[in-house]
Amino acid sequence: MKVSVRTKWFRLMLQQFLRDARVCYVTCTTRPFSNWVCCHRGSIGFQLKEDVFQSVEGFLQGQLGSPATGSGKLLERVRGI
């Protein structure tokens, strides 16, 4: 299954969980704070520790080879999530 489909269903489940838990949150379409996802994506903001963020960036670097730009089609190469 495509990454875009998996992430869509994850996002919908997460949003439903947050609604059920009565957690206030904001979503928007934005360019994430990432060196590897350089395209506008639907996002929900949350904080990560710097080492966790760097780990995710390293994972994306290993999977992508070059930053995902434009429509983000390159993100379909990501495996293991």
C-alpha positions in Angstrom: 0.0 0.0 0.0 1.3 3.5 -0.8 2.8 5.6 1.9 0.3 8.4 1.1 -2.7 6.0 1.8 -1.1 4.7 5.0 -0.4 8.1 6.3 -3.9 9.3 5.4 -5.5 6.5 7.5 -3.0 7.1 10.3 -3.9 10.8 10.3 -7.6 10.1 10.4 -7.2 7.6 13.3 -5.0 10.1 15.2 -7.5 12.9 14.7 -10.4 10.7 15.9 -8.4 9.7 19.0 -7.6 13.3 19.8 -11.3 14.3 19.4 -12.4 11.4 21.6 -9.8 12.4 24.2 -10.9 16.1 23.9 -7.4 17.2 23.1 -7.2 20.6 21.3 -5.1 20.4 18.2 -4.6 22.3 14.9 -3.9 20.9 11.5 -2.9 22.7 8.4 -1.2 22.2 5.1 2.4 23.5 5.5 6.0 22.8 4.7 7.3 20.7 7.6 10.4 21.7 9.5 12.5 19.1 7.8 15.5 19.0 5.4 14.0 15.9 3.6 10.3 16.8 3.3 10.5 20.0 1.4 7.0 20.1 0.1 3.7 21.2 1.5 1.9 18.4 3.4 -1.1 18.1 5.7 0.3 18.3 9.2 -0.4 18.3 12.9 2.3 20.0 15.0 3.9 18.4 18.0 7.3 18.7 19.7 10.1 16.2 19.4 13.4 16.0 21.3 16.3 17.0 19.1 17.8 13.5 19.0 14.5 11.9 17.9 14.1 14.6 15.2 17.6 13.9 14.0 16.9 10.1 14.0 13.8 10.7 11.8 15.8 13.0 9.5 18.5 10.3 9.2 15.9 7.7 8.4 14.4 9.9 5.6 17.9 10.6 4.2 18.6 6.8 4.0 15.3 6.2 2.3 15.0 9.1 -0.1 18.6 10.0 -1.2 17.4 13.5 -2.1 14.8 15.8 -0.6 11.1 15.4 -1.5 10.0 18.5 -3.3 7.0 19.6 -5.4 4.2 17.1 -5.1 6.2 14.9 -2.7 6.0 11.9 -5.0 9.5 10.9 -3.8 7.9 10.1 -0.4 6.3 7.0 -1.9 9.8 5.4 -1.8 9.8 5.4 2.0 9.5 1.9 3.4 9.3 0.5 6.9 6.7 2.8 8.3 
